[in-house]
Amino acid sequence: QDDENINDEIEIIDVSDYKPRKIPPPTWQECIKKIREVDPQECPYCKAEMKSISFTNERPVIEKILEHLKLWEEPQRQ
């Protein structure tokens, strides 16, 4: 008899529309600002906001850019 009444006491709550609030991860710019205390997107000369036009992590491309800027040094072999 008690088992039959238990189902009457259960309230079903629809949570299908519930969207928990997500904290967005910090951007690379925010991380650098916090660690280095400088805005990497701010021009050091005129303080205007700079725009990123591309990103690369390909070694040959990075090496070519740095060689052009005369900033490339061949890694020391140990």
DSSP file (Angstrom, degrees, kcal/mol; ACC not computed):
  #  RESIDUE AA STRUCTURE BP1 BP2  ACC     N-H-->O    O-->H-N    N-H-->O    O-->H-N    TCO  KAPPA ALPHA  PHI   PSI    X-CA   Y-CA   Z-CA
    1    1 A Q     >        0   0    0      0, 0.0     4,-1.0     0, 0.0     3,-0.3   0.000 360.0 360.0 360.0 -43.0    0.0    0.0    0.0
    2    2 A D  H  >  +     0   0    0      1,-0.2     4,-1.0     2,-0.2     3,-0.3   0.860 360.0  59.5 -65.2 -35.0    2.8    2.4    0.8
    3    3 A D  H  > S+     0   0    0      1,-0.2     4,-0.7     2,-0.2     3,-0.2   0.840 100.9  54.5 -63.4 -34.0    4.6    1.5   -2.5
    4    4 A E  H  4 S+     0   0    0     -3,-0.3     4,-0.4     1,-0.2     3,-0.3   0.845 107.2  50.3 -69.1 -33.4    1.6    2.7   -4.5
    5    5 A N  H  X S+     0   0    0     -4,-1.0     4,-0.7    -3,-0.3     3,-0.5   0.695  93.8  74.2 -78.6 -20.2    1.6    6.1   -2.9
    6    6 A I  H >X S+     0   0    0     -4,-1.0     3,-1.3     1,-0.2     4,-0.6   0.917  92.2  54.1 -61.7 -43.6    5.3    6.7   -3.5
    7    7 A N  H >< S+     0   0    0     -4,-0.7     3,-0.5    -3,-0.3    -1,-0.2   0.783 102.3  58.9 -62.3 -27.8    4.7    7.3   -7.2
    8    8 A D  H 34 S+     0   0    0     -3,-0.5    -1,-0.3    -4,-0.4    -2,-0.2   0.736 103.9  52.2 -72.0 -21.8    2.2   10.0   -6.4
    9    9 A E  H << S+     0   0    0     -3,-1.3     2,-0.5    -4,-0.7    -1,-0.2   0.550  85.4  98.1 -93.5  -9.0    4.8   12.0   -4.5
   10   10 A I    <<  -     0   0    0     -4,-0.6     2,-0.5    -3,-0.5    -4,-0.0  -0.696  57.4-159.6 -86.6 125.5    7.5   12.1   -7.2
   11   11 A E        -     0   0    0     -2,-0.5     2,-0.5     2,-0.0    -2,-0.0  -0.906   8.9-144.0-104.6 127.2    7.5   15.3   -9.1
   12   12 A I        -     0   0    0     -2,-0.5     2,-0.5     2,-0.0    -2,-0.0  -0.795  12.1-159.9 -93.5 127.0    9.3   15.2  -12.5
   13   13 A I        -     0   0    0     -2,-0.5     2,-0.7     2,-0.0    -2,-0.0  -0.927  13.4-136.3-109.8 124.3   11.2   18.3  -13.4
   14   14 A D        +     0   0    0     -2,-0.5     3,-0.2     1,-0.1    -2,-0.0  -0.693  31.0 166.0 -81.3 116.4   11.9   18.9  -17.1
   15   15 A V    >   +     0   0    0     -2,-0.7     3,-1.5     1,-0.1    -1,-0.1   0.163  41.0 111.3-114.0  16.4   15.5   20.1  -17.3
   16   16 A S  T 3  S+     0   0    0      1,-0.3    -1,-0.1     3,-0.0    -2,-0.0   0.776  81.7  47.4 -64.3 -25.2   15.9   19.6  -21.1
   17   17 A D  T 3  S+     0   0    0     -3,-0.2     2,-0.3     2,-0.0    -1,-0.3   0.458  84.0 119.0 -92.9  -1.3   16.1   23.4  -21.6
   18   18 A Y    <   -     0   0    0     -3,-1.5    -3,-0.1     1,-0.0     0, 0.0  -0.489  40.2-175.6 -70.4 127.1   18.6   24.0  -18.8
   19   19 A K        -     0   0    0     -2,-0.3     3,-0.1     3,-0.0    -1,-0.0  -0.937  19.8-138.5-123.5 105.4   21.8   25.5  -20.1
   20   20 A P        -     0   0    0      0, 0.0     2,-0.3     0, 0.0    -2,-0.0  -0.333  29.6-103.0 -63.6 146.0   24.5   25.8  -17.4
   21   21 A R        -     0   0    0      1,-0.0     2,-0.4     2,-0.0     0, 0.0  -0.536  38.4-153.9 -71.4 127.0   26.4   29.1  -17.5
   22   22 A K        -     0   0    0     -2,-0.3    -1,-0.0    -3,-0.1    -3,-0.0  -0.866   9.6-139.2-106.4 137.4   29.9   28.5  -19.1
   23   23 A I        -     0   0    0     -2,-0.4    -2,-0.0     3,-0.0     0, 0.0  -0.840  29.5-125.7 -90.7 119.7   32.8   30.7  -18.3
   24   24 A P        -     0   0    0      0, 0.0     3,-0.1     0, 0.0    -1,-0.0  -0.359  26.1-107.5 -67.4 144.4   34.7   31.2  -21.6
   25   25 A P        -     0   0    0      0, 0.0     2,-0.0     0, 0.0     0, 0.0  -0.379  43.1 -96.1 -67.6 150.4   38.3   30.2  -21.6
   26   26 A P        -     0   0    0      0, 0.0     2,-0.1     0, 0.0    -3,-0.0  -0.360  38.9-119.5 -66.8 146.5   40.7   33.2  -21.7
   27   27 A T     >  -     0   0    0      1,-0.1     4,-2.1    -3,-0.1     5,-0.2  -0.371  26.2-106.9 -77.8 164.7   42.0   34.1  -25.1
   28   28 A W  H  > S+     0   0    0      1,-0.2     4,-2.4     2,-0.2     5,-0.2   0.866 122.6  56.2 -59.3 -34.8   45.8   34.1  -25.8
   29   29 A Q  H  > S+     0   0    0      1,-0.2     4,-2.4     2,-0.2    -1,-0.2   0.921 106.9  47.6 -64.0 -44.1   45.7   37.9  -25.7
   30   30 A E  H  > S+     0   0    0      2,-0.2     4,-2.1     1,-0.2    -1,-0.2   0.884 111.3  51.7 -64.8 -38.1   44.2   37.9  -22.2
   31   31 A C  H  X S+     0   0    0     -4,-2.1     4,-2.5     2,-0.2     5,-0.3   0.932 111.8  45.3 -64.0 -45.6   46.8   35.4  -21.0
   32   32 A I  H  X>S+     0   0    0     -4,-2.4     4,-2.8     1,-0.2     6,-0.6   0.903 111.2  53.4 -65.9 -40.3   49.7   37.4  -22.3
   33   33 A K  H  X5S+     0   0    0     -4,-2.4     4,-1.0    -5,-0.2    -1,-0.2   0.908 113.0  44.5 -59.1 -41.2   48.2   40.6  -20.9
   34   34 A K  H  <5S+     0   0    0     -4,-2.1    -2,-0.2    -5,-0.2    -1,-0.2   0.918 121.7  36.0 -71.3 -43.7   48.0   39.0  -17.4
   35   35 A I  H  <5S+     0   0    0     -4,-2.5    -2,-0.2    -5,-0.2    -3,-0.2   0.938 130.9  27.6 -77.4 -48.4   51.4   37.4  -17.4
   36   36 A R  H  <5S-     0   0    0     -4,-2.8    -3,-0.2    -5,-0.3    -2,-0.2   0.563  95.0-132.6 -93.3  -9.6   53.5   40.0  -19.3
   37   37 A E  S  <<S+     0   0    0     -4,-1.0     2,-0.3    -5,-0.6    -4,-0.2   0.855  73.5 103.3  57.6  37.7   51.4   43.0  -18.3
   38   38 A V  S    S-     0   0    0     -6,-0.6    -2,-0.2    -5,-0.0    -1,-0.2  -0.990  75.4-120.8-146.1 141.5   51.4   44.2  -21.9
   39   39 A D    >   -     0   0    0     -2,-0.3     3,-1.7     1,-0.2    -9,-0.1  -0.738  16.8-159.1 -85.1 113.7   48.7   44.1  -24.5
   40   40 A P  T 3  S+     0   0    0      0, 0.0    -1,-0.2     0, 0.0   -10,-0.0   0.646  90.9  56.1 -69.4 -12.0   50.1   42.1  -27.5
   41   41 A Q  T 3  S+     0   0    0    -12,-0.1     9,-4.3     2,-0.1     2,-0.5   0.278  89.0  92.6-100.6   9.8   47.5   43.6  -29.8
   42   42 A E  B <  S-A   49   0A   0     -3,-1.7     7,-0.2     7,-0.2     6,-0.1  -0.908  82.0-118.9-107.4 128.8   48.5   47.2  -28.9
   43   43 A C     >  -     0   0    0      5,-3.1     4,-1.6    -2,-0.5    -2,-0.1  -0.445  15.8-144.2 -63.0 127.6   51.0   49.0  -31.1
   44   44 A P  T  4 S+     0   0    0      0, 0.0    -1,-0.2     0, 0.0    -2,-0.0   0.681  95.2  43.3 -69.3 -15.0   54.0   49.9  -29.0
   45   45 A Y  T  4 S+     0   0    0      3,-0.1    -2,-0.0     1,-0.0    -3,-0.0   0.903 131.7  12.6 -95.0 -52.9   54.5   53.1  -30.9
   46   46 A C  T  4 S-     0   0    0      2,-0.1     3,-0.1     0, 0.0    -3,-0.0   0.506  89.8-128.0-107.9  -4.9   51.1   54.7  -31.4
   47   47 A K     <  +     0   0    0     -4,-1.6     2,-0.1     1,-0.2     3,-0.0   0.556  58.7 144.5  69.4  10.1   49.0   52.6  -29.0
   48   48 A A        -     0   0    0     -6,-0.1    -5,-3.1     1,-0.1     2,-0.4  -0.416  60.0 -96.5 -74.1 156.0   46.5   51.8  -31.7
   49   49 A E  B     -A   42   0A   0     -7,-0.2     2,-0.2    -3,-0.1    -7,-0.2  -0.592  38.6-148.1 -75.9 129.5   44.9   48.3  -31.7
   50   50 A M        -     0   0    0     -9,-4.3     2,-0.4    -2,-0.4    -1,-0.0  -0.654   6.6-137.9 -94.3 155.3   46.6   45.9  -34.1
   51   51 A K        -     0   0    0     -2,-0.2     2,-0.4    -9,-0.0    -9,-0.0  -0.915  13.2-125.9-113.4 138.9   44.8   43.1  -35.9
   52   52 A S        -     0   0    0     -2,-0.4     3,-0.1     1,-0.1   -11,-0.0  -0.689  24.3-178.8 -79.4 131.7   46.0   39.6  -36.3
   53   53 A I        -     0   0    0     -2,-0.4     2,-0.3     1,-0.4    -1,-0.1   0.655  62.8 -11.1-106.7 -20.2   46.0   38.6  -40.0
   54   54 A S        -     0   0    0      2,-0.0    -1,-0.4     0, 0.0     2,-0.3  -0.977  52.8-145.4-168.6 164.4   47.2   35.0  -39.7
   55   55 A F        +     0   0    0     -2,-0.3     2,-0.3    -3,-0.1    -3,-0.0  -0.972  17.6 178.6-133.2 147.8   48.8   32.4  -37.4
   56   56 A T        +     0   0    0     -2,-0.3    -2,-0.0     1,-0.1     0, 0.0  -0.996  25.3 179.5-148.0 149.6   51.2   29.7  -38.1
   57   57 A N        +     0   0    0     -2,-0.3     2,-0.6     5,-0.0    -1,-0.1   0.093  50.0 122.1-129.5  18.8   53.0   27.0  -36.2
   58   58 A E    >>  -     0   0    0      1,-0.2     4,-2.4     2,-0.0     3,-0.5  -0.752  57.4-145.1 -87.6 118.2   54.9   25.6  -39.3
   59   59 A R  H 3> S+     0   0    0     -2,-0.6     4,-3.0     1,-0.2     5,-0.2   0.868  94.9  52.8 -53.1 -46.8   58.6   25.7  -38.7
   60   60 A P  H 3> S+     0   0    0      0, 0.0     4,-2.1     0, 0.0    -1,-0.2   0.887 112.0  46.7 -60.1 -36.7   59.7   26.4  -42.3
   61   61 A V  H <> S+     0   0    0     -3,-0.5     4,-2.2     2,-0.2    -2,-0.2   0.933 114.2  46.5 -69.0 -46.0   57.3   29.4  -42.5
   62   62 A I  H  X S+     0   0    0     -4,-2.4     4,-2.6     1,-0.2     5,-0.2   0.918 112.7  50.7 -61.9 -44.0   58.4   30.8  -39.1
   63   63 A E  H  X S+     0   0    0     -4,-3.0     4,-2.6    -5,-0.2    -1,-0.2   0.916 109.8  50.0 -60.9 -44.0   62.1   30.3  -40.0
   64   64 A K  H  X S+     0   0    0     -4,-2.1     4,-2.2    -5,-0.2    -1,-0.2   0.909 111.9  47.9 -62.7 -42.6   61.6   32.1  -43.4
   65   65 A I  H  X S+     0   0    0     -4,-2.2     4,-1.8     2,-0.2    -2,-0.2   0.940 114.0  46.3 -63.2 -47.3   59.9   35.1  -41.7
   66   66 A L  H  <>S+     0   0    0     -4,-2.6     5,-3.5     1,-0.2     6,-0.9   0.864 110.9  52.5 -66.4 -35.8   62.5   35.3  -39.0
   67   67 A E  H ><5S+     0   0    0     -4,-2.6     3,-1.4     4,-0.2    -1,-0.2   0.923 108.1  51.7 -63.3 -43.0   65.3   35.1  -41.6
   68   68 A H  H 3<5S+     0   0    0     -4,-2.2    -2,-0.2     1,-0.3    -1,-0.2   0.881 112.3  45.6 -60.0 -38.3   63.8   37.9  -43.5
   69   69 A L  T 3<5S-     0   0    0     -4,-1.8    -1,-0.3    -5,-0.1    -2,-0.2   0.416 114.3-120.3 -84.3   2.0   63.7   40.0  -40.4
   70   70 A K  T < 5S+     0   0    0     -3,-1.4    -3,-0.2    -4,-0.2    -2,-0.1   0.864  85.5 112.9  58.4  38.5   67.2   39.0  -39.6
   71   71 A L      < +     0   0    0     -5,-3.5     2,-0.4    -6,-0.1    -4,-0.2   0.356  41.8 107.9-115.7   0.3   66.0   37.5  -36.3
   72   72 A W        -     0   0    0     -6,-0.9     2,-0.4    -9,-0.1    -9,-0.0  -0.684  42.3-177.6 -87.9 130.1   66.7   33.8  -37.1
   73   73 A E        -     0   0    0     -2,-0.4     3,-0.1     3,-0.0    -6,-0.0  -0.994  33.5-113.7-122.7 131.9   69.6   32.1  -35.3
   74   74 A E        -     0   0    0     -2,-0.4    -2,-0.0     1,-0.1     0, 0.0  -0.408  42.0-105.1 -61.7 132.5   70.4   28.5  -36.1
   75   75 A P        -     0   0    0      0, 0.0     2,-0.3     0, 0.0    -1,-0.1  -0.315  34.9-112.4 -61.5 142.3   69.7   26.3  -33.1
   76   76 A Q        -     0   0    0     -3,-0.1     2,-0.4     1,-0.0    -3,-0.0  -0.585  26.7-135.3 -75.2 131.8   72.8   25.2  -31.2
   77   77 A R              0   0    0     -2,-0.3    -1,-0.0     1,-0.1     0, 0.0  -0.721 360.0 360.0 -88.4 138.8   73.4   21.4  -31.4
   78   78 A Q              0   0    0     -2,-0.4    -1,-0.1     0, 0.0    -2,-0.0   0.412 360.0 360.0-106.6 360.0   74.4   19.7  -28.2
